[in-house]
């Protein structure tokens, strides 16, 4: 049984995580390190762009445009080299060294390297330092990811990871604002230092960047609860090659994981194209360094918004459909960006692009984390993170090269004084958009788990709110049907099968699976209660549901369990609605309010003629003792609800063989298990 989480909202969960002292310190260090990473990327690429521009101004505007793109590509290409060499074994190295030492020394090394760039003043040292910084970061990241589970309780791990993810990529926005502010400030203020007069915003950004890493190292050095020593003992027989081979074999042999990785890489590639070409693109639109900072920030503002709010806006939509749809949306948004001639409009479009990419990233990452078995999750996630970093670096390096080769072109319209101008950056956006659309549509077709149901149908339900609330973690399965249909038996068989497959399972029922519910059950079902008002009966059931959802169902789902309930809201709508002839609209509003509008991901309807089901009882409670006509109305109501939303129901003939029924239920549930958690091995 899973220990219920007493928190009632994501905000409470995040606050509880930040109350853990060592995690709060690690999170502060991560915030500073992430800020430094993004600020450093901006400063170094801007430095390359400016130096190439100075050289190209001697050769002419066309040559300057190409040299600026090639220079940025050269710097970004050097970020790839450590990933090519170290990505497969970075997680292994992080586990071979004391993790506190890795984190602290890694921050100090990066601080020293960034501080040295403006002091040495050589472009070649900038290239060398970039390679060293990237190598350190490749080890620092897996060490940080592996440290988090040591700092927070298991039931807080999901919130901790969400906060870390938002911080890592959300830091790009304040980094962009800091860089923009420094570029504006440097135009009016000059500082004198021991190494000369600083009016160059790039130098200011690099010094500020070094300071963020220094402070991060000091903060993380105060961590006290990280287990000392390496995670993998010195005498371990598992070689780096075997670890790499095991991770690659799992990814290669799992189609869903392969598809998720391709999609996640595609989502980052879409944003990476904008980052790589933002400097030259905004120059074409009349912007300079401040415009570059704003566009860089716009990408990550959209990413952060998408990661944080996107899945909540369409929480009734299949996660697999959402993943493919938002990948396609990211590609579509690149098209109007390519043809835009207005900087303000482009910034708005870039935010939307980032939003779609952010939703795709967090959705794919969630599915990936839930799909990968626990004993492979750490290495696989380190492999995937490194692959994403590698792919993003490739895009950052290649996109400017393509734009540089295309160059700037203009055409004079016949019989007109109008000239059409297009440049390499815009044309590269267009090509990248077309590729992303193909990737998104392919992903959608391969991963669609609701074939035969139109996407517009699902979107109408999700946007309109009629789809109700489907949790993003865990799997909620309800068994419904008339008396004697075998709901309890099939619920128990499903629980036993799921547990053999390694899943957390909570088996529950309505009414009466809480202390309050037991008292309510005695009142509503005991024949000694006698006649009670139909509305009173409905409200008693609603009270039981409210207690059941708050105390049992939602806490378990938040921790990734499979919750299997014998009866839920449909029973109220069928028995008190059709059976008691209460108004459907009023009854549904009460029931949905009592359950916070929480819906099962799947409802299994065991259909059986009342005359057969009622024969299985020798003694009957108040409901079972109702007339056959009453139970016939209940059966018709169940079938009507299932027919209205076939994608959310499985209708099974309850008169069939018990094992055949169980097999049909397992087959329908298996594709839905991706968001359920397995037991720790």
Secondary structure per residue as TSV (DSSP state, phi and psi in degrees):
chain	resnum	aa	ss	phi	psi
A	1	X	-	360.0	136.3
A	2	X	-	-83.0	136.8
A	3	X	-	-70.5	122.7
A	4	X	-	-63.3	144.3
A	5	X	-	-88.8	121.9
A	6	X	-	-74.2	-15.0
A	7	X	-	-68.7	150.8
A	8	X	-	-114.8	-0.1
A	9	X	S	-152.8	157.3
A	10	X	H	-58.0	-34.8
A	11	X	H	-61.4	-41.0
A	12	X	H	-64.7	-39.2
A	13	X	H	-63.3	-43.5
A	14	X	H	-65.1	-41.4
A	15	X	H	-62.8	-39.7
A	16	X	H	-65.5	-38.5
A	17	X	H	-63.3	-43.5
A	18	X	H	-70.9	-14.1
A	19	X	T	-77.4	-12.3
A	20	X	S	-77.6	112.6
A	21	X	H	-56.0	-50.8
A	22	X	H	-68.7	-34.9
A	23	X	H	-66.9	-38.9
A	24	X	H	-60.4	-39.7
A	25	X	H	-66.4	-43.4
A	26	X	H	-63.0	-41.1
A	27	X	H	-63.8	-39.1
A	28	X	H	-64.5	-42.7
A	29	X	H	-62.5	-41.3
A	30	X	H	-62.3	-40.4
A	31	X	H	-60.4	-45.4
A	32	X	H	-68.8	-42.4
A	33	X	H	-64.0	-41.0
A	34	X	H	-65.8	-41.7
A	35	X	H	-58.2	-43.3
A	36	X	H	-63.8	-40.2
A	37	X	H	-58.1	-50.2
A	38	X	H	-72.1	-38.4
A	39	X	H	-65.2	-38.4
A	40	X	H	-64.1	-40.2
A	41	X	H	-61.1	-44.0
A	42	X	H	-62.8	-45.8
A	43	X	H	-66.3	-43.7
A	44	X	H	-69.5	-43.1
A	45	X	H	-67.2	-36.1
A	46	X	H	-66.1	-36.2
A	47	X	H	-62.9	-46.3
A	48	X	H	-62.1	-41.0
A	49	X	H	-63.2	-42.9
A	50	X	H	-68.2	-44.2
A	51	X	H	-64.9	-40.1
A	52	X	H	-67.2	-36.0
A	53	X	H	-64.7	-38.9
A	54	X	H	-62.8	-41.1
A	55	X	H	-69.3	-42.1
A	56	X	H	-70.6	-24.3
A	57	X	H	-62.7	-24.8
A	58	X	H	-74.5	-29.5
A	59	X	H	-94.3	-14.9
A	60	X	-	119.7	160.9
A	61	X	H	-61.7	-43.2
A	62	X	H	-62.6	-44.0
A	63	X	H	-66.6	-37.1
A	64	X	H	-61.4	-42.1
A	65	X	H	-60.4	-45.1
A	66	X	H	-68.0	-44.1
A	67	X	H	-62.7	-37.0
A	68	X	H	-63.7	-43.4
A	69	X	H	-65.6	-42.1
A	70	X	H	-66.2	-37.2
A	71	X	H	-65.6	-44.1
A	72	X	H	-61.9	-42.1
A	73	X	H	-61.1	-38.8
A	74	X	H	-63.2	-44.1
A	75	X	H	-63.8	-45.4
A	76	X	H	-69.5	-30.8
A	77	X	H	-62.2	-36.5
A	78	X	H	-64.9	-21.6
A	79	X	H	-72.0	-19.1
A	80	X	H	-78.5	-33.7
A	81	X	H	-55.1	-50.0
A	82	X	H	-61.4	-36.3
A	83	X	H	-65.0	-37.9
A	84	X	H	-61.9	-37.1
A	85	X	H	-88.9	-40.6
A	86	X	H	-107.3	-17.4
A	87	X	G	-51.6	-46.9
A	88	X	G	-65.3	-26.5
A	89	X	G	-115.7	7.2
A	90	X	H	-60.4	-43.0
A	91	X	H	-63.2	-36.5
A	92	X	H	-64.4	-44.8
A	93	X	H	-62.2	-41.4
A	94	X	H	-61.7	-31.8
A	95	X	H	-82.8	-13.7
A	96	X	H	-89.0	-10.8
A	97	X	S	-121.8	146.8
A	98	X	-	-50.7	126.1
A	99	X	H	-70.1	-36.4
A	100	X	H	-62.5	-42.3
A	101	X	H	-61.5	-43.1
A	102	X	H	-59.7	-45.4
A	103	X	H	-68.0	-46.4
A	104	X	H	-69.1	-50.7
A	105	X	H	-63.4	-37.8
A	106	X	H	-60.5	-41.3
A	107	X	H	-67.4	-42.1
A	108	X	H	-64.4	-40.5
A	109	X	H	-62.8	-43.1
A	110	X	H	-68.2	-35.3
A	111	X	H	-60.9	-46.1
A	112	X	H	-64.1	-40.2
A	113	X	H	-66.9	-43.5
A	114	X	H	-66.9	-38.0
A	115	X	H	-65.3	-31.6
A	116	X	H	-75.1	-23.1
A	117	X	H	-59.0	-55.6
A	118	X	H	-70.0	-23.3
A	119	X	H	-72.4	-48.4
A	120	X	H	-66.1	-41.9
A	121	X	-	71.9	18.5
A	122	X	-	-110.7	132.9
A	123	X	H	-63.4	-33.2
A	124	X	H	-67.2	-36.0
A	125	X	H	-69.3	-33.5
A	126	X	H	-60.3	-42.5
A	127	X	H	-61.6	-46.9
A	128	X	H	-65.5	-43.1
A	129	X	H	-64.0	-35.4
A	130	X	H	-61.2	-42.8
A	131	X	H	-62.5	-45.0
A	132	X	H	-65.5	-41.1
A	133	X	H	-62.4	-43.0
A	134	X	H	-64.9	-38.4
A	135	X	H	-63.0	-43.5
A	136	X	H	-63.5	-41.5
A	137	X	H	-65.2	-33.8
A	138	X	H	-65.1	-29.4
A	139	X	H	-87.3	-37.0
A	140	X	H	-61.2	-42.0
A	141	X	H	-60.6	-55.4
A	142	X	H	-59.7	-34.6
A	143	X	H	-63.1	-41.2
A	144	X	H	-64.6	-46.6
A	145	X	H	-61.3	-39.3
A	146	X	H	-73.6	-20.4
A	147	X	H	-79.2	-33.4
A	148	X	H	-53.9	-46.4
A	149	X	H	-61.6	-20.3
A	150	X	H	-78.9	-14.7
A	151	X	H	-103.7	-22.9
A	152	X	S	-124.3	152.8
A	153	X	-	-61.6	156.2
A	154	X	G	-58.0	-37.9
A	155	X	G	-76.4	-5.9
A	156	X	G	-102.7	-1.0
A	157	X	H	-64.5	-39.2
A	158	X	H	-61.7	-45.5
A	159	X	H	-65.2	-37.2
A	160	X	H	-64.2	-42.9
A	161	X	H	-65.9	-38.9
A	162	X	H	-62.3	-42.6
A	163	X	H	-66.3	-40.9
A	164	X	H	-63.6	-42.4
A	165	X	H	-63.5	-46.8
A	166	X	H	-62.8	-36.4
A	167	X	H	-69.4	-43.5
A	168	X	H	-58.0	-48.1
A	169	X	H	-93.5	-24.8
A	170	X	H	-70.7	-20.5
A	171	X	H	-66.0	-17.8
A	172	X	H	-62.8	-33.8
A	173	X	H	-67.2	-52.7
A	174	X	H	-63.2	-29.7
A	175	X	H	-63.9	-43.0
A	176	X	H	-64.5	-40.8
A	177	X	H	-66.2	-39.7
A	178	X	H	-63.5	-43.1
A	179	X	H	-64.6	-42.9
A	180	X	H	-61.7	-42.7
A	181	X	H	-63.6	-40.4
A	182	X	H	-65.8	-38.3
A	183	X	H	-65.7	-38.4
A	184	X	H	-72.1	-40.7
A	185	X	H	-67.7	-36.3
A	186	X	H	-68.0	-18.1
A	187	X	T	-73.9	-16.3
A	188	X	T	-124.3	-14.2
A	189	X	-	-126.4	141.4
A	190	X	-	-123.2	132.4
A	191	X	E	-108.3	139.6
A	192	X	E	-101.6	132.2
A	193	X	E	-132.1	178.4
A	194	X	T	-66.2	-15.6
A	195	X	T	-110.4	12.3
A	196	X	E	123.9	-169.0
A	197	X	E	-92.3	127.2
A	198	X	E	-105.3	107.1
A	199	X	-	-119.0	-5.0
A	200	X	-	-83.8	118.0
A	201	X	H	-63.6	-24.7
A	202	X	H	-66.7	-42.9
A	203	X	H	-64.3	-41.7
A	204	X	H	-60.6	-42.6
A	205	X	H	-64.0	-39.4
A	206	X	H	-67.4	-40.7
A	207	X	H	-66.0	-43.1
A	208	X	H	-61.8	-39.9
A	209	X	H	-61.0	-46.0
A	210	X	H	-59.3	-37.2
A	211	X	H	-65.1	-37.7
A	212	X	H	-62.4	-40.4
A	213	X	H	-70.1	-37.2
A	214	X	H	-62.1	-47.4
A	215	X	H	-64.8	-39.1
A	216	X	H	-58.4	-45.4
A	217	X	H	-62.0	-40.5
A	218	X	H	-63.6	-40.4
A	219	X	H	-66.9	-46.9
A	220	X	H	-67.8	-27.7
A	221	X	T	-62.2	-16.3
A	222	X	T	-88.0	-1.1
A	223	X	-	-65.4	136.8
A	224	X	-	-120.3	-15.2
A	225	X	-	-103.1	5.9
A	226	X	S	-75.3	128.0
A	227	X	-	-57.9	133.1
A	228	X	S	-71.9	157.0
A	229	X	S	84.3	171.6
A	230	X	-	-72.0	149.7
A	231	X	S	-70.0	-33.1
A	232	X	S	-103.2	122.5
A	233	X	-	-63.2	154.2
A	234	X	T	-59.8	-31.2
A	235	X	T	-87.6	8.3
A	236	X	-	-59.3	138.5
A	237	X	-	-88.2	-6.6
A	238	X	-	-83.1	119.9
A	239	X	-	-85.0	159.7
A	240	X	H	-56.2	-38.8
A	241	X	H	-63.7	-39.5
A	242	X	H	-68.7	-35.4
A	243	X	H	-65.1	-46.3
A	244	X	H	-62.2	-44.5
A	245	X	H	-63.1	-39.8
A	246	X	H	-64.8	-43.2
A	247	X	H	-65.1	-43.4
A	248	X	H	-65.3	-39.8
A	249	X	H	-63.2	-39.7
A	250	X	H	-65.2	-46.1
A	251	X	H	-62.0	-45.4
A	252	X	H	-65.8	-30.8
A	253	X	T	-94.1	4.2
A	254	X	-	-120.9	102.8
A	255	X	H	-56.5	-43.0
A	256	X	H	-62.5	-43.0
A	257	X	H	-64.4	-41.4
A	258	X	H	-59.1	-46.4
A	259	X	H	-63.2	-38.9
A	260	X	H	-65.3	-41.4
A	261	X	H	-64.3	-44.1
A	262	X	H	-59.9	-44.2
A	263	X	H	-66.6	-43.1
A	264	X	H	-63.3	-43.3
A	265	X	H	-61.3	-39.6
A	266	X	H	-63.4	-39.2
A	267	X	H	-62.4	-43.0
A	268	X	H	-70.1	-33.3
A	269	X	H	-62.5	-38.9
A	270	X	H	-60.8	-45.7
A	271	X	H	-69.9	-33.1
A	272	X	H	-64.7	-35.3
A	273	X	H	-61.0	-42.5
A	274	X	H	-66.2	-43.0
A	275	X	H	-60.5	-45.3
A	276	X	H	-64.5	-35.1
A	277	X	H	-106.5	2.7
A	278	X	H	-59.9	-41.4
A	279	X	H	-62.9	-47.4
A	280	X	H	-74.9	-31.8
A	281	X	H	-66.3	-45.0
A	282	X	H	-69.2	-28.9
A	283	X	H	-63.7	-39.0
A	284	X	H	-64.3	-26.1
A	285	X	T	-96.2	7.0
A	286	X	T	94.4	11.1
A	287	X	-	-100.1	165.8
A	288	X	-	-124.7	-142.9
A	289	X	H	-59.3	-41.4
A	290	X	H	-60.9	-40.2
A	291	X	H	-64.8	-36.2
A	292	X	H	-62.0	-45.9
A	293	X	H	-61.9	-39.6
A	294	X	H	-66.3	-42.2
A	295	X	H	-69.0	-39.0
A	296	X	H	-58.6	-45.5
A	297	X	H	-66.2	-33.8
A	298	X	H	-63.3	-39.1
A	299	X	H	-58.2	-47.6
A	300	X	H	-83.0	-21.5
A	301	X	H	-64.0	-44.3
A	302	X	H	-64.3	-43.2
A	303	X	H	-58.1	-47.9
A	304	X	H	-62.3	-42.4
A	305	X	H	-63.5	-41.9
A	306	X	I	-65.6	-42.1
A	307	X	I	-64.7	-37.2
A	308	X	I	-86.4	-39.9
A	309	X	I	-115.2	-22.2
A	310	X	I	-53.2	-55.8
A	311	X	H	-61.4	-27.6
A	312	X	H	-71.0	-32.5
A	313	X	H	-67.6	-28.6
A	314	X	T	-126.1	48.0
A	315	X	T	-70.7	-14.3
A	316	X	T	-87.4	-1.2
A	317	X	S	-92.4	142.2
A	318	X	-	-52.2	133.4
A	319	X	H	-62.1	-37.1
A	320	X	H	-68.4	-39.4
A	321	X	H	-66.4	-40.9
A	322	X	H	-60.7	-39.8
A	323	X	H	-61.2	-53.8
A	324	X	H	-65.3	-36.9
A	325	X	H	-66.0	-43.0
A	326	X	H	-75.3	-30.4
A	327	X	H	-59.5	-46.4
A	328	X	H	-63.0	-40.9
A	329	X	H	-60.8	-37.3
A	330	X	H	-62.5	-40.7
A	331	X	H	-66.1	-40.7
A	332	X	H	-62.0	-38.9
A	333	X	H	-67.2	-23.6
A	334	X	H	-68.2	-24.1
A	335	X	H	-66.7	-54.9
A	336	X	H	-65.2	-28.2
A	337	X	H	-62.4	-40.0
A	338	X	H	-63.6	-33.6
A	339	X	H	-99.2	-3.1
A	340	X	-	-69.6	142.1
A	341	X	-	-118.1	13.9
A	342	X	-	-128.0	127.9
A	343	X	H	-64.9	-42.2
A	344	X	H	-62.7	-45.5
A	345	X	H	-62.9	-39.5
A	346	X	H	-62.9	-40.3
A	347	X	H	-61.5	-42.1
A	348	X	H	-63.3	-41.7
A	349	X	H	-65.9	-36.1
A	350	X	H	-66.6	-37.0
A	351	X	H	-60.5	-43.3
A	352	X	H	-64.0	-40.7
A	353	X	H	-58.5	-48.1
A	354	X	H	-61.5	-36.6
A	355	X	H	-60.8	-50.2
A	356	X	H	-61.1	-44.5
A	357	X	H	-64.0	-37.5
A	358	X	H	-65.7	-41.6
A	359	X	H	-62.7	-44.5
A	360	X	H	-61.7	-41.8
A	361	X	H	-64.6	-50.7
A	362	X	H	-70.2	-33.8
A	363	X	H	-67.6	-47.0
A	364	X	H	-64.6	-40.1
A	365	X	H	-65.0	-38.1
A	366	X	H	-64.5	-47.5
A	367	X	H	-61.9	-38.6
A	368	X	H	-64.3	-45.0
A	369	X	H	-64.2	-33.0
A	370	X	H	-80.9	-27.2
A	371	X	H	-81.0	-37.0
A	372	X	S	-76.6	129.6
A	373	X	-	-58.8	153.2
A	374	X	H	-60.0	-38.9
A	375	X	H	-72.5	-12.3
A	376	X	H	-112.2	-5.8
A	377	X	H	-65.0	-44.7
A	378	X	H	-61.0	-50.8
A	379	X	H	-67.5	-38.8
A	380	X	H	-66.6	-42.4
A	381	X	H	-66.5	-36.0
A	382	X	H	-65.2	-39.9
A	383	X	H	-64.1	-44.7
A	384	X	H	-66.0	-43.1
A	385	X	H	-61.0	-40.8
A	386	X	H	-68.1	-38.2
A	387	X	H	-64.7	-39.8
A	388	X	H	-62.7	-44.6
A	389	X	H	-61.9	-41.8
A	390	X	H	-63.8	-47.7
A	391	X	H	-63.9	-40.6
A	392	X	H	-63.4	-40.2
A	393	X	H	-64.7	-37.9
A	394	X	H	-62.3	-44.6
A	395	X	H	-62.7	-43.4
A	396	X	H	-61.4	-31.4
A	397	X	H	-85.4	-38.8
A	398	X	H	-80.2	-38.3
A	399	X	H	-57.0	-45.9
A	400	X	H	-63.6	-31.8
A	401	X	H	-64.0	-45.8
A	402	X	H	-60.9	-46.0
A	403	X	H	-62.5	-37.6
A	404	X	H	-65.8	-40.9
A	405	X	H	-66.4	-36.5
A	406	X	H	-68.1	-42.3
A	407	X	-	71.5	-162.5
A	408	X	E	-110.5	133.9
A	409	X	E	-136.9	152.2
A	410	X	E	-142.0	149.5
A	411	X	E	-130.2	133.1
A	412	X	E	-85.6	125.2
A	413	X	-	-68.1	133.8
A	414	X	T	-58.7	138.6
A	415	X	T	56.3	33.5
A	416	X	S	-153.0	155.3
A	417	X	S	-92.2	7.4
A	418	X	-	-88.2	135.5
A	419	X	E	-114.8	134.6
A	420	X	E	-94.2	127.2
A	421	X	E	-120.5	131.4
A	422	X	E	-136.7	149.7
A	423	X	E	-126.0	170.1
A	424	X	H	-61.2	-37.4
A	425	X	H	-62.9	-48.1
A	426	X	H	-64.3	-41.2
A	427	X	H	-67.6	-35.3
A	428	X	H	-67.1	-38.0
A	429	X	H	-56.1	-45.2
A	430	X	H	-61.9	-46.3
A	431	X	H	-63.0	-43.6
A	432	X	H	-63.5	-37.5
A	433	X	H	-62.1	-43.5
A	434	X	H	-63.5	-41.4
A	435	X	H	-64.0	-42.7
A	436	X	H	-65.3	-35.8
A	437	X	H	-62.8	-42.5
A	438	X	H	-63.4	-44.2
A	439	X	H	-61.8	-44.0
A	440	X	H	-65.2	-44.8
A	441	X	H	-66.1	-39.0
A	442	X	H	-63.4	-43.9
A	443	X	H	-61.5	-43.2
A	444	X	H	-61.1	-44.8
A	445	X	H	-66.5	-39.2
A	446	X	H	-75.6	-32.6
A	447	X	H	-103.3	-1.6
A	448	X	-	-60.3	118.5
A	449	X	S	-101.9	12.4
A	450	X	S	-136.4	48.1
A	451	X	T	-62.0	139.6
A	452	X	T	95.7	-15.5
A	453	X	S	-107.9	123.7
A	454	X	-	-66.8	146.7
A	455	X	H	-64.0	-38.4
A	456	X	H	-61.5	-36.7
A	457	X	H	-60.2	-46.7
A	458	X	H	-66.5	-39.8
A	459	X	H	-64.5	-40.4
A	460	X	H	-60.4	-42.6
A	461	X	H	-68.4	-41.3
A	462	X	H	-68.2	-47.3
A	463	X	H	-70.1	-39.5
A	464	X	H	-76.0	-12.0
A	465	X	S	85.9	-6.0
A	466	X	T	-71.9	-15.0
A	467	X	T	-74.1	-12.1
A	468	X	-	74.1	-162.4
A	469	X	B	-108.9	115.4
A	470	X	-	-110.8	123.7
A	471	X	-	-66.6	148.3
A	472	X	S	-83.1	-14.8
A	473	X	S	-124.1	152.3
A	474	X	S	76.5	172.1
A	475	X	E	-131.9	127.5
A	476	X	E	-110.4	116.9
A	477	X	E	-121.3	128.1
A	478	X	E	-114.2	138.1
A	479	X	E	-103.6	126.9
A	480	X	E	-128.4	163.9
A	481	X	E	149.1	173.5
A	482	X	S	-76.5	-176.1
A	483	X	T	-67.6	137.4
A	484	X	T	73.8	16.6
A	485	X	S	-81.8	-9.7
A	486	X	-	94.0	24.1
A	487	X	H	-62.7	-47.3
A	488	X	H	-62.4	-40.7
A	489	X	H	-63.5	-48.7
A	490	X	H	-68.4	-34.5
A	491	X	H	-62.8	-41.7
A	492	X	H	-66.0	-42.7
A	493	X	H	-63.3	-38.6
A	494	X	H	-65.3	-43.0
A	495	X	H	-59.3	-45.3
A	496	X	H	-63.4	-40.8
A	497	X	H	-66.9	-44.7
A	498	X	H	-62.8	-37.6
A	499	X	H	-67.2	-35.8
A	500	X	H	-66.3	-24.8
A	501	X	T	-85.1	-1.8
A	502	X	T	94.1	15.2
A	503	X	B	-95.7	149.4
A	504	X	-	-69.8	129.3
A	505	X	E	-132.1	133.2
A	506	X	E	-118.2	114.3
A	507	X	E	-97.4	125.5
A	508	X	E	-142.2	-179.7
A	509	X	E	-158.0	162.7
A	510	X	T	-131.1	143.8
A	511	X	T	-83.8	163.1
A	512	X	T	102.7	20.4
A	513	X	S	-98.7	18.3
A	514	X	S	-131.8	168.6
A	515	X	H	-59.3	-46.5
A	516	X	H	-65.4	-40.5
A	517	X	H	-61.9	-34.6
A	518	X	H	-63.2	-40.0
A	519	X	H	-68.2	-40.1
A	520	X	H	-65.5	-37.5
A	521	X	H	-62.3	-42.7
A	522	X	H	-61.3	-38.5
A	523	X	H	-67.4	-46.1
A	524	X	H	-82.9	-23.9
A	525	X	H	-108.2	-21.1
A	526	X	-	-66.6	122.7
A	527	X	G	-56.3	-26.0
A	528	X	G	-66.3	-18.5
A	529	X	G	-63.5	-32.0
A	530	X	-	76.7	-161.9
A	531	X	-	-74.1	133.8
A	532	X	-	-130.9	159.3
A	533	X	-	-58.4	141.7
A	534	X	H	-59.1	-40.1
A	535	X	H	-68.0	-36.9
A	536	X	H	-62.6	-44.2
A	537	X	H	-59.2	-44.1
A	538	X	H	-63.0	-40.6
A	539	X	H	-70.3	-33.2
A	540	X	H	-64.2	-45.0
A	541	X	H	-61.9	-39.3
A	542	X	H	-63.9	-40.1
A	543	X	H	-63.3	-40.8
A	544	X	H	-62.0	-41.8
A	545	X	H	-64.8	-40.9
A	546	X	H	-60.1	-46.3
A	547	X	H	-66.3	-39.8
A	548	X	H	-63.0	-46.8
A	549	X	I	-66.9	-44.6
A	550	X	I	-69.3	-37.6
A	551	X	I	-94.3	-26.9
A	552	X	I	-119.9	-56.6
A	553	X	I	-71.3	-58.1
A	554	X	H	-62.1	-45.0
A	555	X	H	-57.1	-40.0
A	556	X	H	-68.4	-42.0
A	557	X	H	-64.2	-37.0
A	558	X	H	-63.4	-23.3
A	559	X	T	-99.2	10.1
A	560	X	T	89.1	11.1
A	561	X	-	-75.0	160.1
A	562	X	E	-91.2	117.3
A	563	X	E	-101.7	120.7
A	564	X	E	-114.4	114.8
A	565	X	E	-114.7	136.6
A	566	X	E	-90.2	99.1
A	567	X	-	84.2	146.1
A	568	X	-	-155.4	-145.2
A	569	X	H	-62.9	-36.0
A	570	X	H	-58.2	-32.3
A	571	X	H	-64.5	-39.7
A	572	X	H	-62.3	-45.9
A	573	X	I	-65.9	-33.2
A	574	X	I	-80.2	-48.4
A	575	X	I	-77.8	-49.7
A	576	X	I	-84.1	-24.6
A	577	X	I	-81.0	-73.3
A	578	X	I	-69.7	-40.2
A	579	X	I	-69.8	-48.8
A	580	X	T	-91.2	-7.1
A	581	X	T	65.0	37.1
A	582	X	-	-82.9	153.0
A	583	X	-	-58.7	126.3
A	584	X	H	-59.1	-45.6
A	585	X	H	-61.7	-47.6
A	586	X	H	-64.3	-42.9
A	587	X	H	-65.1	-40.7
A	588	X	H	-67.5	-38.8
A	589	X	H	-61.5	-41.3
A	590	X	H	-65.5	-45.9
A	591	X	H	-65.7	-42.9
A	592	X	H	-67.8	-37.1
A	593	X	H	-64.5	-42.3
A	594	X	H	-62.5	-32.6
A	595	X	T	-99.6	10.7
A	596	X	T	60.5	22.8
A	597	X	T	62.8	27.8
A	598	X	B	-75.4	126.3
A	599	X	-	-111.2	148.6
A	600	X	-	-70.9	145.4
A	601	X	S	-67.4	-30.1
A	602	X	E	-147.3	136.5
A	603	X	E	-115.0	123.0
A	604	X	E	-96.2	114.8
A	605	X	E	-100.0	112.0
A	606	X	E	-90.4	105.0
A	607	X	E	-92.5	127.4
A	608	X	-	-150.4	138.5
A	609	X	-	-61.1	133.9
A	610	X	H	-55.3	-34.5
A	611	X	H	-63.1	-30.7
A	612	X	H	-80.7	-42.5
A	613	X	H	-67.4	-42.5
A	614	X	G	-69.2	-22.2
A	615	X	G	-67.7	-14.1
A	616	X	G	-83.0	-2.3
A	617	X	-	-114.1	132.1
A	618	X	S	-89.9	-42.1
A	619	X	S	-112.6	142.8
A	620	X	-	-126.2	143.9
A	621	X	-	-85.1	-171.5
A	622	X	T	-58.6	-40.7
A	623	X	T	-76.1	-45.8
A	624	X	T	-61.0	-27.2
A	625	X	T	-79.9	-2.2
A	626	X	S	-67.3	167.1
A	627	X	-	-69.0	162.8
A	628	X	H	-62.6	-37.7
A	629	X	H	-59.2	-40.4
A	630	X	H	-57.9	-48.8
A	631	X	H	-70.7	-28.4
A	632	X	H	-66.3	-41.2
A	633	X	H	-63.1	-38.5
A	634	X	H	-62.5	-44.8
A	635	X	H	-61.2	-45.0
A	636	X	H	-61.9	-37.1
A	637	X	H	-65.8	-43.5
A	638	X	H	-57.5	-48.2
A	639	X	H	-64.7	-35.6
A	640	X	H	-66.1	-43.5
A	641	X	H	-65.2	-41.3
A	642	X	H	-66.9	-36.3
A	643	X	H	-69.2	-27.2
A	644	X	H	-74.2	-29.2
A	645	X	T	-133.7	71.0
A	646	X	G	-62.2	-25.4
A	647	X	G	-72.0	-17.2
A	648	X	G	-105.1	3.7
A	649	X	E	-129.2	151.9
A	650	X	E	-125.3	115.2
A	651	X	E	-96.7	124.5
A	652	X	E	-126.1	139.0
A	653	X	E	-72.7	110.5
A	654	X	T	-71.8	-9.1
A	655	X	T	-84.7	-6.1
A	656	X	S	-74.1	174.2
A	657	X	-	-60.2	140.7
A	658	X	H	-59.9	-43.2
A	659	X	H	-69.4	-33.8
A	660	X	H	-65.7	-39.8
A	661	X	H	-62.9	-46.1
A	662	X	H	-60.9	-39.0
A	663	X	H	-64.2	-41.3
A	664	X	H	-64.6	-38.8
A	665	X	H	-66.1	-43.0
A	666	X	H	-62.5	-41.9
A	667	X	H	-62.5	-37.6
A	668	X	H	-74.8	-33.4
A	669	X	H	-80.9	-30.6
A	670	X	H	-50.1	-46.7
A	671	X	T	-65.6	-15.2
A	672	X	T	-92.5	-3.4
A	673	X	G	-79.8	-0.8
A	674	X	G	-61.5	-27.9
A	675	X	G	-99.9	9.3
A	676	X	S	-96.9	148.4
A	677	X	-	-91.5	143.8
A	678	X	B	-93.9	158.2
A	679	X	-	-64.8	144.0
A	680	X	-	-68.3	135.3
A	681	X	-	-85.9	360.0
